[in-house]
Amino acid sequence: MIKGNFIDNLPKVYGIYTGGFLAFIIIMSIAEQMGMTAKTIGICFVAFTVAIYAIIGYLSRTAQADAYYVAGRQVPTVFNGMATAADWMSGASFVAMAGGIYFKGYGYMALLVGWTGGYVLVASLLAPYLRKFGCYTVPDFIGTRYGGNLSRFMAVVVLTVASFTYVTAQINATGTIASVALDIPFQYAVYVGLVSILLCSMLGGMRGVTWTQVAQYIVLIIAYLLPVFWISNKMGAGFFPHFMLADEVARIGELEQQFGFVANTKESLAMVPKGLAGITKAHSAVNATPWAFISLALAMMMGTASLPHVMMRYFTTPSVKAARKSVGWSLFFIFLLYSSAPMLATLSKLSLIDPSLPTGIIGKSIAEVQAIDWYQNWNQANLMFVSDFNGNGTLELNEFFMGGKAVVLATPEIAGLPYVISGLVAAGGMAAAMSTADGLILAIANAISHDVYYKIIDPKAETAKRLVVARVLLVVIGFAGATIAALEIQGILGSVIWAFDFAMSGLFFPLVLGVWWKRANKEGAIAGMALGLISGAAYLVWVRTGGSGFLGITQLTFGIFGSAVSLVSMVVVSLMTSEPSAATQRMVDEVRVPAGRSIIGKQ
Amino acid sequence: MSKQEQHWEKSKGLLMMTLAIWFVFSIGIFLFGAEMNEVTGPFGYPLTYWFTCQGSLGIFVLLIFWFANRQEKIDEEFGFSEKGDD
């Protein structure tokens, strides 16, 4: 199936695959009617989808460097767009984003703007030029453009710090989902997740990851959109929620006025289980200062343009022109999910707080709420909690607490959808976390195997040996990530945002100026990467250990400080040292022209 | 000015225009988030809320496709476009 004309047959192959998946959902819902238990349905969904990914991974096995590192540079624009969207949308986007919007409203939605606006920078500043360069990895570009092993090595360091921060969160997410769906302890589930991830990437490298990511995108987008549309229709909110929820948004505003945001005392809050939050912020009103919103959006946009696992997806397109278009498709496929998250948050919130809806719990008696089936389930899962702080016997808005994940995971059940939807959502979350983890682990392993091992340590190594090293590294990095994930030391969303800040601190300006400023030289780039990363990290440590910070830069936006230091030091050091050689300047000129052979292919 | 320099000048012009539009919808409008939210936007949502849910996101998608097409035209004009299909 993967042989011969596979590329020409892509629409057909994935069309059949999508049809098969929909048929599987229908079979499962029939099985549910016939009495299959919720637990079995969950296991079926996760096991069936992971098995499909593993088969795709096996069929994509390769012994060629070009296929292993850049999928043979023949991935069509639309499919690369889907793969990038899956690569991009992590467990955090899938499981936590709607929850973040639900609790924090406008201030949180800076992430939506940031995580999409960044693609404009990718398309216009970087992707087409790096594609023309013809590199295998992002440090490959830095090393060739600026020259010298030190610049290459620094780029590998920044890449590893940023991607590793990100990947532990993703393995953590696969572990969480696997442990719930398969009903095994988290410590083991993490390794089940890891093995699934490695099955997709180990044999086929970038080629395997590309074709599994397309498959994972299809699963995750169906798993996200189907419940949103279904819930909206069931509630009578509108058959196309994105265009029809204005009344619901306004109604939430009314209810917020009516209930008021009552602040809880410290003693009351101490009773609430860790990780759960109440509704304390307006849903659609502007509740953050312009700078708080803009600085977070800006950090995420520059971070997007610096994250190597995204950038390297554009190395796989057949041409420079295709790379540009492919960025557009990526963002389109991301848009489908991101624009639905606020709608899900709206539906979820309204169904819980509106007393005139049958599912609304605010205003009911505490005992009545505690007797509801779904409340008991999610209370047991540590994702919901009510308590009668004021002792009046009725549930008030400030007495209801929920975990961020519950918005995606519990809303289908609250709205009365069949359990098959919950199984589907678990499969979608697994797909989202796996696809991102795959991209990240591959980015790190490829950078170390290609840039450190092949380019610096042993430039004469044969392809077979290089690919063995690449695969060994893949397993080692995966296990390191899983081991740290098993310790459960950090929350999913926080560490994802840090990864963006690390990446932009060290890589944004060295990458952008490498294309757009001919005068940038090796010394400048090394200074920019090293000082940017160090100052960003130092700022994070300072704020985390009680530092007050300045200019409103928080631990979520420390990349703004890091990248500013990076820019200044790169420009100053470049100007103080000699300009790059004539050969390097010619190389930059060539990068700017789409036609002709790639730079690295020529050498 | 050589053909290559002209091509680069035009590409830079397009970049500036793209970044200007990007700036307006990712940063510019959010300077006035509170004021804009008083206005009713498309589909009846408060305007700033709509931009954060759909508006800015959708504009970015269109902007990238527009940019890609314009850049292709510039490349063709100077004979720098790649042969073959995409």
Contacts between the chains, C-beta under 8 A, distances in Angstrom:
chain1	res1	chain2	res2	distance
A	77	B	86	6.3
A	106	B	33	7.2
A	106	B	48	7.4
A	106	B	49	7.2
A	106	B	52	6.6
A	109	B	52	4.0
A	109	B	53	7.2
A	110	B	30	7.9
A	110	B	52	7.7
A	112	B	52	5.9
A	112	B	53	7.2
A	112	B	57	6.5
A	113	B	26	5.8
A	113	B	30	7.6
A	113	B	51	7.9
A	113	B	52	6.0
A	113	B	56	5.2
A	113	B	57	7.2
A	114	B	26	7.7
A	116	B	56	7.2
A	116	B	57	4.6
A	116	B	60	5.1
A	116	B	61	7.9
A	117	B	22	6.4
A	117	B	25	7.5
A	117	B	26	3.9
A	117	B	56	6.8
A	117	B	60	5.6
A	119	B	60	6.3
A	119	B	64	6.3
A	120	B	18	6.7
A	120	B	19	7.7
A	120	B	22	4.4
A	120	B	26	7.6
A	120	B	60	5.4
A	120	B	63	5.8
A	120	B	64	6.0
A	120	B	67	7.7
A	121	B	22	7.4
A	123	B	64	4.6
A	123	B	67	6.1
A	123	B	68	6.8
A	124	B	15	5.5
A	124	B	18	4.8
A	124	B	19	6.7
A	124	B	22	7.8
A	124	B	64	7.9
A	124	B	67	5.7
A	125	B	15	7.4
A	128	B	71	7.5
A	242	B	43	7.9
A	242	B	54	6.6
A	243	B	43	4.9
A	244	B	43	7.2
A	245	B	45	7.7
A	246	B	43	5.6
A	246	B	44	3.1
A	246	B	45	5.1
A	247	B	44	7.4
A	249	B	45	6.0
A	249	B	46	7.4
A	249	B	49	7.0
A	250	B	44	7.8
A	284	B	37	7.7
A	284	B	45	7.3
A	284	B	46	5.4
A	284	B	49	4.3
A	285	B	37	6.5
A	285	B	46	7.6
A	286	B	33	4.5
A	286	B	34	4.4
A	286	B	37	4.9
A	286	B	48	5.8
A	288	B	33	7.9
A	290	B	30	5.9
A	290	B	31	4.9
A	290	B	32	7.7
A	290	B	33	6.1
A	293	B	30	5.1
A	293	B	33	6.4
A	294	B	27	5.2
A	294	B	30	5.5
A	294	B	31	7.2
A	297	B	26	6.0
A	297	B	27	7.0
A	297	B	30	7.2
A	298	B	26	7.7
A	298	B	27	6.7
A	301	B	26	6.4
A	317	B	86	7.9
A	318	B	84	7.7
A	318	B	85	7.9
A	318	B	86	6.6
A	319	B	82	4.8
A	319	B	84	7.0
A	319	B	86	5.5
A	320	B	82	6.3
A	321	B	68	7.5
A	321	B	72	5.8
A	321	B	75	7.5
A	321	B	81	6.8
A	321	B	82	6.0
A	321	B	86	5.1
A	322	B	86	4.1
A	324	B	64	7.7
A	324	B	67	7.3
A	324	B	68	3.9
A	324	B	71	6.3
A	324	B	72	7.6
A	325	B	65	7.3
A	325	B	68	5.1
A	325	B	86	6.5
A	327	B	64	5.5
A	327	B	68	7.6
A	328	B	61	6.5
A	328	B	64	4.0
A	328	B	65	4.4
A	328	B	68	5.9
A	331	B	60	6.1
A	331	B	61	5.0
A	331	B	64	5.9
A	332	B	61	5.1
A	335	B	57	5.3
A	335	B	58	6.6
A	335	B	60	8.0
A	335	B	61	5.4
A	338	B	57	5.9
A	339	B	53	6.2
A	339	B	54	5.0
A	339	B	57	5.9
A	339	B	58	7.4
A	342	B	52	7.6
A	342	B	53	4.3
A	343	B	53	7.6
A	589	B	4	6.4
A	592	B	4	7.7
A	592	B	7	7.7
A	592	B	8	5.5
A	592	B	11	7.0
A	593	B	4	6.5
A	593	B	7	6.9
A	593	B	80	4.9
A	594	B	75	5.2
A	594	B	80	5.6
A	594	B	81	6.2
A	594	B	82	5.6
A	595	B	75	7.4
A	595	B	79	7.5
A	595	B	80	4.6
A	595	B	81	6.2
A	595	B	82	5.4
A	595	B	83	7.7
